[in-house]
Amino acid sequence: MEFSLSPEFPKLVENIGPKEAKKEFFAGRVSKRCFSCRSRGELGSCKDKFKFTNASQIEEGQGVEVIPCASGWCGKVTEGSSSTFKNEEYDTATHRMCLQRGPSDDEEHCAETMVSRNKVFMCFCRGDLCNSADSHHSSLSIILVVTSAFLMYVLNGSLHS
């Protein structure tokens, strides 16, 4: 009989330590976890630059929890970014959570969407504590602009040849 660990086990060992990871594994409770928190503006521990990468960094009273996530899908919603609202009207709100189910396309991604008539930037990820990452929508915008410019250059060049 072959014995193999899931690919998430080394990360679990890193996050909670080898002794606790073994207990969780042999108890059959090795599952995905997500960060859970909310904050608005410069106050709070949930905002980007999120300073937590594993469960052992979280202390009582910081407003951030690590919760088990049966679906394995974590999410992050950012509302009120400066591109969406005037800074004097709203501060940026960030919410990290476990999702009951993943997106319909079953793919990890980020996108702007409407939630209760509010424009938000939402990210879906699958993996243990994956929702610690900062949003990369500005990087994505730059990539799209550069790609579009390159395609226009290539198409213009091929039309004039």
OpenMM code with the backbone's topology and positions (N, CA, C; nanometers):
from openmm import Vec3, app, unit

residues = "MET GLU PHE SER LEU SER PRO GLU PHE PRO LYS LEU VAL GLU ASN ILE GLY PRO LYS GLU ALA LYS LYS GLU PHE PHE ALA GLY ARG VAL SER LYS ARG CYS PHE SER CYS ARG SER ARG GLY GLU LEU GLY SER CYS LYS ASP LYS PHE LYS PHE THR ASN ALA SER GLN ILE GLU GLU GLY GLN GLY VAL GLU VAL ILE PRO CYS ALA SER GLY TRP CYS GLY LYS VAL THR GLU GLY SER SER SER THR PHE LYS ASN GLU GLU TYR ASP THR ALA THR HIS ARG MET CYS LEU GLN ARG GLY PRO SER ASP ASP GLU GLU HIS CYS ALA GLU THR MET VAL SER ARG ASN LYS VAL PHE MET CYS PHE CYS ARG GLY ASP LEU CYS ASN SER ALA ASP SER HIS HIS SER SER LEU SER ILE ILE LEU VAL VAL THR SER ALA PHE LEU MET TYR VAL LEU ASN GLY SER LEU HIS SER".split()
positions = [
    Vec3(0.0840, -0.1179, 0.0000),
    Vec3(0.0000, 0.0000, 0.0000),
    Vec3(0.0885, 0.1244, 0.0000),
    Vec3(0.0601, 0.2159, -0.0915),
    Vec3(0.1346, 0.3409, -0.0987),
    Vec3(0.0704, 0.4447, -0.0091),
    Vec3(0.1548, 0.5282, 0.0484),
    Vec3(0.1070, 0.6353, 0.1348),
    Vec3(0.1560, 0.7675, 0.0788),
    Vec3(0.0653, 0.8601, 0.0558),
    Vec3(0.1080, 0.9917, 0.0079),
    Vec3(0.0245, 1.1001, 0.0745),
    Vec3(0.0877, 1.2108, 0.0998),
    Vec3(0.0207, 1.3252, 0.1612),
    Vec3(-0.0350, 1.4165, 0.0540),
    Vec3(-0.1384, 1.4880, 0.0896),
    Vec3(-0.1928, 1.5860, -0.0040),
    Vec3(-0.0904, 1.6978, -0.0224),
    Vec3(-0.0961, 1.7681, -0.1368),
    Vec3(-0.0018, 1.8777, -0.1594),
    Vec3(-0.0168, 1.9913, -0.0582),
    Vec3(-0.1306, 1.9996, 0.0100),
    Vec3(-0.1529, 2.1063, 0.1074),
    Vec3(-0.0854, 2.0782, 0.2413),
    Vec3(-0.0466, 1.9520, 0.2652),
    Vec3(0.0071, 1.9161, 0.3966),
    Vec3(0.1326, 1.9949, 0.4341),
    Vec3(0.2318, 2.0117, 0.3448),
    Vec3(0.3495, 2.0914, 0.3835),
    Vec3(0.3138, 2.2341, 0.4243),
    Vec3(0.2166, 2.2943, 0.3569),
    Vec3(0.1756, 2.4303, 0.3928),
    Vec3(0.1077, 2.4301, 0.5299),
    Vec3(0.0308, 2.3237, 0.5574),
    Vec3(-0.0339, 2.3114, 0.6870),
    Vec3(0.0717, 2.3015, 0.7968),
    Vec3(0.1768, 2.2228, 0.7738),
    Vec3(0.2867, 2.2103, 0.8699),
    Vec3(0.3496, 2.3471, 0.8935),
    Vec3(0.3719, 2.4214, 0.7860),
    Vec3(0.4310, 2.5551, 0.7970),
    Vec3(0.3410, 2.6485, 0.8773),
    Vec3(0.2096, 2.6384, 0.8564),
    Vec3(0.1163, 2.7314, 0.9196),
    Vec3(0.0872, 2.7005, 1.0661),
    Vec3(0.0735, 2.5722, 1.1018),
    Vec3(0.0351, 2.5406, 1.2403),
    Vec3(0.1374, 2.4555, 1.3135),
    Vec3(0.2437, 2.4157, 1.2474),
    Vec3(0.3478, 2.3364, 1.3113),
    Vec3(0.3281, 2.1878, 1.2861),
    Vec3(0.4371, 2.1107, 1.2894),
    Vec3(0.4296, 1.9687, 1.2541),
    Vec3(0.3450, 1.8855, 1.3499),
    Vec3(0.3523, 1.9141, 1.4793),
    Vec3(0.2771, 1.8351, 1.5771),
    Vec3(0.1260, 1.8516, 1.5566),
    Vec3(0.0811, 1.9767, 1.5452),
    Vec3(-0.0617, 2.0030, 1.5239),
    Vec3(-0.1079, 1.9511, 1.3879),
    Vec3(-0.0237, 1.9641, 1.2857),
    Vec3(-0.0596, 1.9162, 1.1517),
    Vec3(-0.0806, 1.7657, 1.1522),
    Vec3(0.0064, 1.6921, 1.2228),
    Vec3(-0.0101, 1.5463, 1.2317),
    Vec3(-0.1418, 1.5111, 1.2988),
    Vec3(-0.1736, 1.5818, 1.4091),
    Vec3(-0.3004, 1.5565, 1.4790),
    Vec3(-0.4186, 1.5779, 1.3848),
    Vec3(-0.4162, 1.6898, 1.3141),
    Vec3(-0.5254, 1.7214, 1.2217),
    Vec3(-0.5348, 1.6171, 1.1106),
    Vec3(-0.4200, 1.5757, 1.0572),
    Vec3(-0.4180, 1.4794, 0.9474),
    Vec3(-0.4768, 1.3461, 0.9916),
    Vec3(-0.4289, 1.2932, 1.1055),
    Vec3(-0.4746, 1.1618, 1.1501),
    Vec3(-0.6165, 1.1657, 1.2048),
    Vec3(-0.6656, 1.2813, 1.2413),
    Vec3(-0.8052, 1.2941, 1.2838),
    Vec3(-0.8970, 1.3122, 1.1637),
    Vec3(-0.8383, 1.3205, 1.0439),
    Vec3(-0.9199, 1.3363, 0.9228),
    Vec3(-0.9732, 1.4765, 0.9029),
    Vec3(-0.9115, 1.5738, 0.9706),
    Vec3(-0.9639, 1.7102, 0.9626),
    Vec3(-0.8790, 1.8021, 0.8770),
    Vec3(-0.7883, 1.7481, 0.7985),
    Vec3(-0.7074, 1.8347, 0.7138),
    Vec3(-0.7986, 1.8915, 0.6061),
    Vec3(-0.8234, 2.0171, 0.6147),
    Vec3(-0.9113, 2.0822, 0.5170),
    Vec3(-0.8540, 2.2191, 0.4847),
    Vec3(-0.9153, 2.2836, 0.3911),
    Vec3(-0.8725, 2.4180, 0.3533),
    Vec3(-0.9237, 2.5161, 0.4582),
    Vec3(-0.8495, 2.6256, 0.4733),
    Vec3(-0.8897, 2.7319, 0.5645),
    Vec3(-0.8786, 2.8647, 0.4926),
    Vec3(-0.9527, 2.9628, 0.5421),
    Vec3(-0.9489, 3.0973, 0.4844),
    Vec3(-0.9319, 3.1988, 0.5963),
    Vec3(-0.8750, 3.3130, 0.5598),
    Vec3(-0.8748, 3.4256, 0.6516),
    Vec3(-1.0146, 3.4859, 0.6495),
    Vec3(-1.0619, 3.5297, 0.7652),
    Vec3(-1.1927, 3.5932, 0.7758),
    Vec3(-1.1764, 3.7238, 0.8535),
    Vec3(-1.2138, 3.8352, 0.7890),
    Vec3(-1.2015, 3.9658, 0.8537),
    Vec3(-1.2731, 4.0712, 0.7694),
    Vec3(-1.2945, 4.1874, 0.8309),
    Vec3(-1.3495, 4.3050, 0.7622),
    Vec3(-1.2809, 4.4281, 0.8185),
    Vec3(-1.2535, 4.5227, 0.7324),
    Vec3(-1.2064, 4.6526, 0.7814),
    Vec3(-1.2351, 4.7592, 0.6773),
    Vec3(-1.2377, 4.8837, 0.7218),
    Vec3(-1.2642, 4.9974, 0.6337),
    Vec3(-1.1566, 5.1026, 0.6553),
    Vec3(-1.1063, 5.1547, 0.5447),
    Vec3(-1.0073, 5.2618, 0.5523),
    Vec3(-0.8725, 5.2136, 0.6013),
    Vec3(-0.7983, 5.3066, 0.6603),
    Vec3(-0.6627, 5.2762, 0.7071),
    Vec3(-0.6618, 5.1980, 0.8373),
    Vec3(-0.7752, 5.1956, 0.9062),
    Vec3(-0.7823, 5.1223, 1.0320),
    Vec3(-0.8145, 4.9762, 1.0044),
    Vec3(-0.7761, 4.8907, 1.0940),
    Vec3(-0.8095, 4.7496, 1.0817),
    Vec3(-0.6981, 4.6683, 1.0192),
    Vec3(-0.7016, 4.5396, 1.0455),
    Vec3(-0.5961, 4.4488, 1.0007),
    Vec3(-0.6291, 4.3774, 0.8712),
    Vec3(-0.7467, 4.4006, 0.8138),
    Vec3(-0.7910, 4.3252, 0.6965),
    Vec3(-0.7465, 4.3875, 0.5644),
    Vec3(-0.7097, 4.5130, 0.5677),
    Vec3(-0.6794, 4.5877, 0.4444),
    Vec3(-0.5533, 4.5347, 0.3759),
    Vec3(-0.5345, 4.5750, 0.2493),
    Vec3(-0.4089, 4.5487, 0.1791),
    Vec3(-0.3103, 4.6554, 0.2260),
    Vec3(-0.1980, 4.6323, 0.2407),
    Vec3(-0.1062, 4.5226, 0.2450),
    Vec3(-0.1406, 4.4351, 0.3641),
    Vec3(-0.1955, 4.3185, 0.3385),
    Vec3(-0.2340, 4.2233, 0.4421),
    Vec3(-0.1073, 4.1624, 0.4994),
    Vec3(-0.0904, 4.1720, 0.6304),
    Vec3(0.0378, 4.1345, 0.6890),
    Vec3(0.0450, 3.9897, 0.7363),
    Vec3(-0.0622, 3.9135, 0.7176),
    Vec3(-0.0631, 3.7754, 0.7650),
    Vec3(-0.0473, 3.6785, 0.6484),
    Vec3(0.0357, 3.5769, 0.6676),
    Vec3(0.0501, 3.4730, 0.5655),
    Vec3(0.0237, 3.3347, 0.6224),
    Vec3(0.0219, 3.3229, 0.7556),
    Vec3(-0.0117, 3.1944, 0.8155),
    Vec3(-0.0826, 3.2155, 0.9483),
    Vec3(-0.1452, 3.1095, 0.9962),
    Vec3(-0.2304, 3.1181, 1.1142),
    Vec3(-0.1531, 3.1536, 1.2405),
    Vec3(-0.0271, 3.1153, 1.2487),
    Vec3(0.0491, 3.1389, 1.3712),
    Vec3(0.0790, 3.2871, 1.3947),
    Vec3(0.0618, 3.3722, 1.2936),
    Vec3(0.0887, 3.5156, 1.3095),
    Vec3(-0.0275, 3.5911, 1.3739),
    Vec3(-0.1431, 3.5283, 1.3813),
    Vec3(-0.2633, 3.5979, 1.4284),
    Vec3(-0.2728, 3.5901, 1.5801),
    Vec3(-0.2954, 3.7061, 1.6406),
    Vec3(-0.3118, 3.7140, 1.7846),
    Vec3(-0.4536, 3.7582, 1.8157),
    Vec3(-0.4994, 3.7237, 1.9343),
    Vec3(-0.6333, 3.7607, 1.9804),
    Vec3(-0.6534, 3.9119, 1.9707),
    Vec3(-0.7693, 3.9550, 1.9267),
    Vec3(-0.8033, 4.0962, 1.9244),
    Vec3(-0.7605, 4.1724, 1.8011),
    Vec3(-0.7046, 4.1049, 1.7014),
    Vec3(-0.6622, 4.1742, 1.5799),
    Vec3(-0.7738, 4.1840, 1.4768),
    Vec3(-0.8864, 4.1182, 1.5005),
    Vec3(-0.9976, 4.1248, 1.4064),
    Vec3(-0.9818, 4.0339, 1.2862),
    Vec3(-0.8847, 3.9443, 1.2903),
    Vec3(-0.8613, 3.8495, 1.1814),
    Vec3(-0.8691, 3.7096, 1.2403),
    Vec3(-0.9435, 3.6215, 1.1732),
    Vec3(-0.9544, 3.4825, 1.2159),
    Vec3(-0.9131, 3.3905, 1.1025),
    Vec3(-0.8750, 3.2695, 1.1381),
    Vec3(-0.8551, 3.1628, 1.0406),
    Vec3(-0.9701, 3.0661, 1.0632),
    Vec3(-1.0505, 3.0437, 0.9577),
    Vec3(-1.1677, 2.9577, 0.9717),
    Vec3(-1.1585, 2.8399, 0.8742),
    Vec3(-1.2116, 2.7223, 0.9134),
    Vec3(-1.2162, 2.6099, 0.8193),
    Vec3(-1.3114, 2.6431, 0.7054),
    Vec3(-1.2828, 2.5912, 0.5873),
    Vec3(-1.3653, 2.6223, 0.4707),
    Vec3(-1.3958, 2.4936, 0.3937),
    Vec3(-1.5167, 2.4432, 0.4105),
    Vec3(-1.5556, 2.3154, 0.3501),
    Vec3(-1.5468, 2.3166, 0.1983),
    Vec3(-1.5794, 2.4285, 0.1352),
    Vec3(-1.5768, 2.4350, -0.0114),
    Vec3(-1.4339, 2.4409, -0.0655),
    Vec3(-1.3400, 2.4873, 0.0169),
    Vec3(-1.2024, 2.5062, -0.0286),
    Vec3(-1.1814, 2.6364, -0.1034),
    Vec3(-1.2874, 2.7164, -0.1210),
    Vec3(-1.2795, 2.8436, -0.1946),
    Vec3(-1.2815, 2.9604, -0.0971),
    Vec3(-1.1791, 3.0423, -0.1052),
    Vec3(-1.1712, 3.1643, -0.0245),
    Vec3(-1.1978, 3.2837, -0.1157),
    Vec3(-1.2350, 3.3947, -0.0560),
    Vec3(-1.2609, 3.5139, -0.1358),
    Vec3(-1.2138, 3.6396, -0.0663),
    Vec3(-1.2030, 3.7427, -0.1471),
    Vec3(-1.1721, 3.8758, -0.0955),
    Vec3(-1.2517, 3.9762, -0.1772),
    Vec3(-1.3206, 4.0662, -0.1089),
    Vec3(-1.3991, 4.1704, -0.1748),
    Vec3(-1.3448, 4.3053, -0.1299),
    Vec3(-1.3177, 4.3915, -0.2278),
    Vec3(-1.2733, 4.5275, -0.1992),
    Vec3(-1.3765, 4.6226, -0.2573),
    Vec3(-1.4272, 4.7115, -0.1734),
    Vec3(-1.5300, 4.8064, -0.2158),
    Vec3(-1.4839, 4.9475, -0.1843),
    Vec3(-1.5128, 5.0388, -0.2771),
    Vec3(-1.4832, 5.1793, -0.2513),
    Vec3(-1.3414, 5.2188, -0.2815),
    Vec3(-1.2791, 5.1517, -0.3766),
    Vec3(-1.1437, 5.1922, -0.4153),
    Vec3(-1.1508, 5.3296, -0.4794),
    Vec3(-1.0393, 5.3985, -0.4843),
    Vec3(-1.0391, 5.5365, -0.5343),
    Vec3(-1.0869, 5.5460, -0.6787),
    Vec3(-1.0746, 5.4364, -0.7548),
    Vec3(-1.1219, 5.4403, -0.8930),
    Vec3(-1.2739, 5.4290, -0.9006),
    Vec3(-1.3355, 5.3801, -0.7924),
    Vec3(-1.4797, 5.3593, -0.7925),
    Vec3(-1.5548, 5.4755, -0.7284),
    Vec3(-1.5034, 5.5274, -0.6180),
    Vec3(-1.5709, 5.6325, -0.5436),
    Vec3(-1.4755, 5.7486, -0.5187),
    Vec3(-1.5324, 5.8653, -0.4942),
    Vec3(-1.4509, 5.9792, -0.4522),
    Vec3(-1.3988, 5.9505, -0.3119),
    Vec3(-1.2737, 5.9828, -0.2875),
    Vec3(-1.2133, 5.9527, -0.1575),
    Vec3(-1.2880, 6.0167, -0.0410),
    Vec3(-1.3453, 6.1354, -0.0618),
    Vec3(-1.4136, 6.2008, 0.0495),
    Vec3(-1.5477, 6.1357, 0.0821),
    Vec3(-1.6026, 6.0550, -0.0097),
    Vec3(-1.7313, 5.9915, 0.0164),
    Vec3(-1.7175, 5.8620, 0.0954),
    Vec3(-1.6215, 5.7790, 0.0594),
    Vec3(-1.6069, 5.6474, 0.1208),
    Vec3(-1.4596, 5.6141, 0.1366),
    Vec3(-1.4307, 5.5301, 0.2334),
    Vec3(-1.2989, 5.4696, 0.2433),
    Vec3(-1.3086, 5.3301, 0.1832),
    Vec3(-1.1951, 5.2722, 0.1503),
    Vec3(-1.1942, 5.1376, 0.0955),
    Vec3(-1.2294, 5.0371, 0.2045),
    Vec3(-1.3228, 4.9487, 0.1749),
    Vec3(-1.3605, 4.8409, 0.2666),
    Vec3(-1.3089, 4.7094, 0.2100),
    Vec3(-1.2532, 4.6260, 0.2962),
    Vec3(-1.2006, 4.4962, 0.2551),
    Vec3(-1.2655, 4.3881, 0.3399),
    Vec3(-1.3067, 4.2799, 0.2735),
    Vec3(-1.3708, 4.1673, 0.3418),
    Vec3(-1.3085, 4.0386, 0.2882),
    Vec3(-1.2494, 3.9593, 0.3754),
    Vec3(-1.1933, 3.8285, 0.3386),
    Vec3(-1.2814, 3.7223, 0.4020),
    Vec3(-1.3095, 3.6133, 0.3268),
    Vec3(-1.4044, 3.5153, 0.3769),
    Vec3(-1.3887, 3.3793, 0.3105),
    Vec3(-1.4592, 3.2794, 0.3679),
    Vec3(-1.4766, 3.1483, 0.3047),
    Vec3(-1.6032, 3.1570, 0.2212),
    Vec3(-1.5985, 3.1053, 0.1006),
    Vec3(-1.7159, 3.1057, 0.0132),
    Vec3(-1.7878, 2.9712, 0.0233),
    Vec3(-1.9206, 2.9738, 0.0212),
    Vec3(-1.9968, 2.8490, 0.0272),
    Vec3(-1.9696, 2.7613, -0.0938),
    Vec3(-1.9445, 2.8246, -0.2070),
    Vec3(-1.9090, 2.7511, -0.3294),
    Vec3(-1.8229, 2.8423, -0.4156),
    Vec3(-1.7513, 2.7802, -0.5078),
    Vec3(-1.6636, 2.8558, -0.5954),
    Vec3(-1.7395, 2.9213, -0.7085),
    Vec3(-1.6695, 2.9949, -0.7940),
    Vec3(-1.7344, 3.0591, -0.9088),
    Vec3(-1.7852, 2.9543, -1.0076),
    Vec3(-1.8808, 2.9933, -1.0898),
    Vec3(-1.9442, 2.8984, -1.1827),
    Vec3(-1.8460, 2.8388, -1.2825),
    Vec3(-1.7393, 2.9120, -1.3167),
    Vec3(-1.6409, 2.8580, -1.4113),
    Vec3(-1.5331, 2.7746, -1.3420),
    Vec3(-1.5412, 2.7627, -1.2091),
    Vec3(-1.4488, 2.6816, -1.1300),
    Vec3(-1.3029, 2.7236, -1.1498),
    Vec3(-1.2806, 2.8531, -1.1756),
    Vec3(-1.1459, 2.9064, -1.1990),
    Vec3(-1.1139, 3.0139, -1.0960),
    Vec3(-0.9887, 3.0181, -1.0530),
    Vec3(-0.9434, 3.1268, -0.9673),
    Vec3(-0.9289, 3.2524, -1.0516),
    Vec3(-0.9844, 3.3635, -1.0051),
    Vec3(-0.9710, 3.4884, -1.0793),
    Vec3(-1.0202, 3.6059, -0.9956),
    Vec3(-0.9956, 3.7255, -1.0463),
    Vec3(-1.0444, 3.8492, -0.9859),
    Vec3(-1.1181, 3.9286, -1.0930),
    Vec3(-1.2219, 4.0010, -1.0521),
    Vec3(-1.2976, 4.0812, -1.1483),
    Vec3(-1.3816, 4.1850, -1.0752),
    Vec3(-1.4112, 4.2947, -1.1457),
    Vec3(-1.5070, 4.3920, -1.0935),
    Vec3(-1.6463, 4.3372, -1.1179),
    Vec3(-1.7345, 4.3557, -1.0202),
    Vec3(-1.8711, 4.3069, -1.0328),
    Vec3(-1.9630, 4.3953, -0.9488),
    Vec3(-2.0921, 4.3759, -0.9633),
    Vec3(-2.1904, 4.4518, -0.8860),
    Vec3(-2.2477, 4.3623, -0.7760),
    Vec3(-2.2497, 4.4140, -0.6534),
    Vec3(-2.3100, 4.3444, -0.5406),
    Vec3(-2.4014, 4.4440, -0.4714),
    Vec3(-2.5304, 4.4160, -0.4697),
    Vec3(-2.6294, 4.5058, -0.4081),
    Vec3(-2.6136, 4.6496, -0.4569),
    Vec3(-2.6062, 4.6684, -0.5861),
    Vec3(-2.5941, 4.7980, -0.6533),
    Vec3(-2.4635, 4.8714, -0.6226),
    Vec3(-2.3652, 4.8001, -0.5706),
    Vec3(-2.2337, 4.8586, -0.5439),
    Vec3(-2.1298, 4.7897, -0.6305),
    Vec3(-2.0406, 4.8686, -0.6908),
    Vec3(-1.9314, 4.8109, -0.7681),
    Vec3(-1.8224, 4.7665, -0.6712),
    Vec3(-1.7828, 4.6393, -0.6822),
    Vec3(-1.6787, 4.5842, -0.5962),
    Vec3(-1.5763, 4.5104, -0.6815),
    Vec3(-1.4588, 4.4889, -0.6245),
    Vec3(-1.3558, 4.4082, -0.6885),
    Vec3(-1.3470, 4.2801, -0.6079),
    Vec3(-1.3758, 4.1655, -0.6714),
    Vec3(-1.3868, 4.0387, -0.6009),
    Vec3(-1.2855, 3.9386, -0.6541),
    Vec3(-1.2199, 3.8684, -0.5636),
    Vec3(-1.1235, 3.7646, -0.6010),
    Vec3(-1.1669, 3.6310, -0.5424),
    Vec3(-1.1515, 3.5256, -0.6215),
    Vec3(-1.1811, 3.3888, -0.5808),
    Vec3(-1.0515, 3.3094, -0.5872),
    Vec3(-1.0212, 3.2339, -0.4830),
    Vec3(-0.9026, 3.1482, -0.4878),
    Vec3(-0.9328, 3.0174, -0.4161),
    Vec3(-0.8594, 2.9139, -0.4547),
    Vec3(-0.8794, 2.7814, -0.3968),
    Vec3(-0.7470, 2.7382, -0.3346),
    Vec3(-0.7485, 2.7136, -0.2067),
    Vec3(-0.6266, 2.6702, -0.1397),
    Vec3(-0.6223, 2.7191, 0.0034),
    Vec3(-0.5395, 2.6568, 0.0823),
    Vec3(-0.5302, 2.6898, 0.2232),
    Vec3(-0.4767, 2.8317, 0.2425),
    Vec3(-0.5570, 2.9162, 0.3054),
    Vec3(-0.5217, 3.0552, 0.3376),
    Vec3(-0.4799, 3.1358, 0.2150),
    Vec3(-0.5409, 3.1056, 0.1013),
    Vec3(-0.5023, 3.1722, -0.0240),
    Vec3(-0.5488, 3.3173, -0.0316),
    Vec3(-0.6456, 3.3578, 0.0517),
    Vec3(-0.6975, 3.4944, 0.0406),
    Vec3(-0.6164, 3.5960, 0.1207),
    Vec3(-0.4898, 3.5652, 0.1413),
    Vec3(-0.4010, 3.6622, 0.2060),
    Vec3(-0.3415, 3.7594, 0.1055),
    Vec3(-0.3501, 3.7264, -0.0226),
    Vec3(-0.2853, 3.8078, -0.1264),
    Vec3(-0.3532, 3.9428, -0.1435),
    Vec3(-0.2720, 4.0424, -0.1810),
    Vec3(-0.3249, 4.1738, -0.2166),
    Vec3(-0.3925, 4.1640, -0.3521),
    Vec3(-0.4827, 4.2554, -0.3805),
    Vec3(-0.5463, 4.2624, -0.5126),
    Vec3(-0.4443, 4.3079, -0.6148),
    Vec3(-0.4530, 4.2528, -0.7332),
    Vec3(-0.3597, 4.2897, -0.8390),
    Vec3(-0.4323, 4.3513, -0.9579),
    Vec3(-0.5435, 4.4239, -0.9310),
    Vec3(-0.6181, 4.4779, -1.0442),
    Vec3(-0.5413, 4.5874, -1.1169),
    Vec3(-0.4535, 4.6596, -1.0474),
    Vec3(-0.3757, 4.7610, -1.1184),
    Vec3(-0.2744, 4.6941, -1.2103),
    Vec3(-0.2125, 4.5842, -1.1660),
    Vec3(-0.1190, 4.5098, -1.2507),
    Vec3(-0.1912, 4.4521, -1.3709),
    Vec3(-0.3117, 4.4010, -1.3487),
    Vec3(-0.3902, 4.3445, -1.4577),
    Vec3(-0.4235, 4.4518, -1.5602),
    Vec3(-0.4577, 4.5708, -1.5147),
    Vec3(-0.4880, 4.6805, -1.6072),
    Vec3(-0.3675, 4.7142, -1.6934),
    Vec3(-0.2510, 4.7191, -1.6316),
    Vec3(-0.1284, 4.7488, -1.7069),
    Vec3(-0.1029, 4.6408, -1.8106),
    Vec3(-0.1194, 4.5156, -1.7729),
    Vec3(-0.0992, 4.4044, -1.8664),
    Vec3(-0.1955, 4.4159, -1.9838),
    Vec3(-0.3218, 4.4481, -1.9568),
    Vec3(-0.4207, 4.4611, -2.0641),
    Vec3(-0.3854, 4.5749, -2.1591),
    Vec3(-0.3420, 4.6876, -2.1052),
    Vec3(-0.3053, 4.8020, -2.1893),
    Vec3(-0.1850, 4.7675, -2.2761),
    Vec3(-0.0825, 4.7079, -2.2168),
    Vec3(0.0377, 4.6715, -2.2923),
    Vec3(0.0047, 4.5680, -2.3995),
    Vec3(-0.0758, 4.4678, -2.3646),
    Vec3(-0.1151, 4.3649, -2.4617),
    Vec3(-0.1947, 4.4263, -2.5760),
    Vec3(-0.2879, 4.5150, -2.5449),
    Vec3(-0.3676, 4.5806, -2.6493),
    Vec3(-0.2796, 4.6628, -2.7421),
    Vec3(-0.1865, 4.7385, -2.6835),
    Vec3(-0.0957, 4.8197, -2.7654),
    Vec3(-0.0106, 4.7309, -2.8555),
    Vec3(0.0383, 4.6192, -2.8025),
    Vec3(0.1191, 4.5267, -2.8813),
    Vec3(0.0375, 4.4682, -2.9962),
    Vec3(-0.0863, 4.4274, -2.9687),
    Vec3(-0.1716, 4.3711, -3.0741),
    Vec3(-0.2008, 4.4742, -3.1823),
    Vec3(-0.2257, 4.5989, -3.1437),
    Vec3(-0.2503, 4.7034, -3.2438),
    Vec3(-0.1254, 4.7252, -3.3283),
    Vec3(-0.0081, 4.7229, -3.2666),
    Vec3(0.1177, 4.7386, -3.3386),
    Vec3(0.1358, 4.6245, -3.4388),
    Vec3(0.1123, 4.5010, -3.3945),
    Vec3(0.1286, 4.3841, -3.4818),
    Vec3(0.0283, 4.3892, -3.5968),
    Vec3(-0.0971, 4.4205, -3.5653),
    Vec3(-0.2005, 4.4256, -3.6696),
    Vec3(-0.1732, 4.5378, -3.7690),
    Vec3(-0.1305, 4.6538, -3.7210),
    Vec3(-0.0966, 4.7644, -3.8112),
    Vec3(0.0203, 4.7273, -3.9008),
    Vec3(0.1193, 4.6608, -3.8437),
    Vec3(0.2356, 4.6185, -3.9214),
    Vec3(0.1986, 4.5177, -4.0290),
    Vec3(0.1078, 4.4258, -3.9972),
    Vec3(0.0699, 4.3237, -4.0953),
    Vec3(-0.0209, 4.3817, -4.2039),
    Vec3(-0.0942, 4.4881, -4.1731),
    Vec3(-0.1807, 4.5509, -4.2731),
    Vec3(-0.0998, 4.6306, -4.3745),
    Vec3(0.0117, 4.6861, -4.3310),
    Vec3(0.0942, 4.7690, -4.4189),
    Vec3(0.1999, 4.6890, -4.4944),
    Vec3(0.2093, 4.5610, -4.4694),
    Vec3(0.3106, 4.4777, -4.5373),
    Vec3(0.2652, 4.4338, -4.6732),
] * unit.nanometer
topology = app.Topology()
chain = topology.addChain("A")
for resn in residues:
    res = topology.addResidue(resn, chain)
    for name in ("N", "CA", "C"):
        topology.addAtom(name, app.Element.getBySymbol(name[0]), res)
